[in-house]
Amino acid sequence: MALAYAQSNLSTSDLHVSGLNYESEATAIYLGDFANARLEPEGNKYTFLLNDFIDAYSKKCDAYLPADKVALTRERCVQETVTRNGFGVETNRYCSQYVTEKTGFFADPDLHRISKALEKKVSREIIGSIIPQPGTDAGATARRLTDIALAGNGDMARLLAQNSCTSPGLKHFQANLERFGTNQTPLKLASKATLASVRGSDGPYVPSDYGKLIDALIAKNAQGWAFNRYIRGSVSGVNIGATPDGRPAMINARYRFSQLGQPNNGSVRVTFENGRPACLYFFDAPRTCRIPSPGVVTAYEKGEVR
């Protein structure tokens, strides 16, 4: 895909990203600041962000897709296999036959090509997580994918609600989204702006109410919990381990949650990298890194979690 338009007139405000969970990531992609995008070209975050963009663009901007646009398809289960034990109790259920059907929507062929290649990688990871290695958390991969999917769900629809299909800023973002996924040189703005220069700082090192930060991180993560329900505002016993320069390196805290309607106590350890929350380790899966909500991380960077 060769998007040709004048870059020189674009400014940092020509792409509106307010309210996105992946605001920092989308901003870095738009600016061409790939080194600080917090994404990897073959990583799961980029995969979900790309697919979310393809889906949102296909629904709002179909009229602006190229003539060689590609029909989007989905897999639908048409037959399930159920296994039962000697007592007739169901022990397993899975889809044993799928059919591929068109969705009625279309995509840019180049973005679609990247997406299909990345989907194969994600599928292999999911299959690999079903048969984990000894000593590993069987659900770790599934939990991390859930965290990423929840964080990015609807983000690109919000982006397209704030930017017109033909806006130069959106075209620039789309071009860089493709370039990032194919390891090409990014398109920069004439100002050479970076994520750090837009934020006006080198990092998220602002005075914060760490209890509120932990509360916000747990609340977002809890949206993907299967059975337990987090009790908002229940964080206590916040213990901060700081580095010599005063930046947080690790925070331990307690919290409350309900399980089948009964209140319980839990604990979490949050580790930091470059001053930003990097992993949440909950007491019931202490070796599994749960991915922090990028929206909460962005708010923390901007000093909005106090």
N, C-alpha and C positions, 0 to 999 in steps of 0.2 A: 504494500500500500504506500503510495507516494503522495503525501499530503503537501500541497504547495500553497503557501500563503506567506504574507510578510510577517516575520517574527519581530522586526525592529519596533513595531508600534505596541507590542504587548507589554503589559505591566503586571506586577504581582497581584493586582486586584482584578484582573480580567478573567479569573476563574473563581467562582463563589463556592466555598467549601464549608460554610458555617453549618454546624450541627452534625457533621459526619463523624462517625466513630473513628474512621481512618482519616481524619482531617490532616494529621501530620504526614502520613504516607502519601495521600493524594496531592498535598502541596509539594512535597519533595519530587514526586513524579512530574508534576506540571513544570516545576522550575528546572527540571533536568538535573537535580541534585541526587543522582542515583546512589551515591556513596552513603547518603544519610536517609535513605527511604525506608529503612528498617524492614526491607523485604528482600527476598532472594529470588532470582529469575525462575528457579524451579521449586520454590518453596510453596507451602500450602496457603499462606496468607495471600501471596500474589495470585495463586490459582483461583481462590474464591473471589478476590477483588476483580480479576479479569472476567470471570464467569458472570459476576453480578453486573458488571458494565455491559457485557454482551446482551444479557437478558433485558436490562433496563433500556438499552438503546434500541433493541429490536421492537420493543413495545411502543416507545415514544417517537422514535426517529426513523421508522422504516422507509419513509419517502426519501431519505437522504442516504440510504445504503447504495453501494455501487451496483451496476447492472449485473455483475457476476455474484451477487449475494448468495449465500448458502442457506438452504432450509435447515432449521433446527429440528432435532428429533429428541425423543425421550424413550426410555425403556419402561414397558408396562408388564407387570407380572400377570401371566395368564394361567399359571398352574403352581400350586404349592405342594410341597411334600411334607407330610407330618409323620413323625415317628413316635411310637408309644411303647411303654414298658409292658411287662407281663400282666400288670394289673389294669391295663388300658389307659393309664395316665399319660397324657402328652408330655414328651420329654424334649422334643425339638420340632421346629417348624421353619422352613425356608422356601424361598421361591426357586423352583426347579426349571421353570421355562418362562422366558421373556419374549416379547415381541417389540420391534422398533416401530414407532409411529411418529409421524410429523406433528409438530406443535402448531403449525400455522404461522410461525414467526421465522424471521431470517436474520442472518448475521454477516458482518464483514468477513470475507473469506480468509484474510490474513490473521485476524484475531481468532477466528474459529479454528484455524490450523494449530495455532499455539495452544489453544484451550484443549483440543483433543489430545495433543501430546502430553499435556500436564495431567489430564484426567487419568490417563493410563498409569502415571506414576502414583497418583493418589489411590487408585484402585489397588495397586500392588501393596501399598502401605496398609490399607484396610485389611486385605487378605492376610498379610503378614501378621497383623495384630490379632487375628483369630487364633493363630497357632504361635503364641509368644515363646521366646527363649526362656529356659529355666532361670528362675530368680528375678524375672521381670514382671512388671505390673501388666496383667492381661488387658486391662482397659485403658492403658495410658494413651495410646494413639487415638482411640475413639474419643476420649475425653478432650484431648487437645484439638482434634478436628471439630468437635462440638463448640469449643470456645471460639475458634476462628470463625465458624459459620454463623454463630449467634452475633458476634461482633460486627461482621460485615453485612448481615442480612438487611437489604433495603438501602444500603449506603449509596449505591450508584443511582438508584431511583431518586433519592434526595438530591444527588448531584445534578441530575438532569432536570429536576424540578426547579433548580436555581440557575441553570444555564441553558440557553436555547441550543437546539440541535446544530445550528449553523454558526454559533459564536466562535470566533477565532480562539478564544481561551479553551473551549472544549475540544476543538480540533487539535490544538497543541498538546493537550492532555492525552488525547487518544493516540496521537503519533508517538508520544513518549511512553505510553503504556505498552505499545507494540515494541518499541525500541528496547525497553527494559527487558521484556520477555525473550528477545532474540539477541541480547548482549551487543546491541549496537550503541554507537556514541549518542548520548542524549542531545536533544535540541535545547539550547540555553536561551534565556531571555537576554536582550541586549544589555540589561543591567547586571547580568551575571549573579543575580540574587540567589541565595541559598536558604535552606530552612532556618539556619541559625540567624542569618541577617534579617529575615522576615520577622522572626520572633524577637529580635533585638537582644539576644543573649546567647551564650554558648551552651546552655543546658538548663535543666529544670531545677535549679538550686535556689528555690525561694522558700521563705518561712512558710511552713504548712502545719495544719492540724493533722498529725499523722493518724489519729484515731478516726477522723472523718475520711482520710484517704483509704485506710484499711476497710472501713465500713462500705465505702463506695465500690472498692474492688471486689469484696465478697458478694455484695448485692448483685453486681453484674454477673459474676461467675455463677451465682446461685440460680440464675435463669435457666441454666442447663442441668441442674440437679434433677435426678429422677424421682427421689422419694422425700428427701429432707427439704425443709423450708427454712430459709434464713430469717432470723428475727432482726429486722432492720434497727440500727442504733444500739445494738447490744455489745459492741466491741468494748473490751476492757483490758487492763493489764498490759498496755502497750509498752514494749521494751525495745528501744532503738539502739542498734549497734552501728556506730558511726566510724567512718574512715578518718585519718588524721586531718583532712581538710574540712571535716564537719559534714560531709555528704553521707546520707544513710547508706549502709552496706547491707543491712538486714534488719528486719523488724519482726518481732514475735508478739502475738496478741491472742487473747481469748475472745470467744463470741458465743452466742446462744443460737440454737436452731430447734425446730420442732420435727419430730419423727412420729408419724401416725398420731399427731395431735399432742404428743407428750414433749415437754421442753427438755432439752439436753445441752450439755456444754461441749464446745469444740475449741480447737486451737488452730492457728495458721502461722506459717513462717513465710515472709515475703522477702525475696532476695532482690538486690538492685544491681544494675549494670550501667555505668556511665551516669549514675544519679537517677535512673529511671527504674520503676518496678519491672522486673524481668520474669519472675516466676512466683506462683503461689503454691505452697506445699501444705496441704491440709492433713490433719491428724490421722484421718482414715486412709490416706494414701501418701505417706510421708516422702516417698521417692518419686512421685509423679509431679512434674512441673505443669501446673495449670497456667494457661496464658492469660495475663492481665488484660482487661478491656482496654483497647487502644484509645477509646474515648475518654476514659478516666485518666489514662496516662497523659493524654494531650491536655486535659483540664489541669492536671498537676503541673505540667510544664509551664502552662500559662499563668500559674499562680491562682487558679480558680477553685482549688481545693484547700480550704483554710479552716 
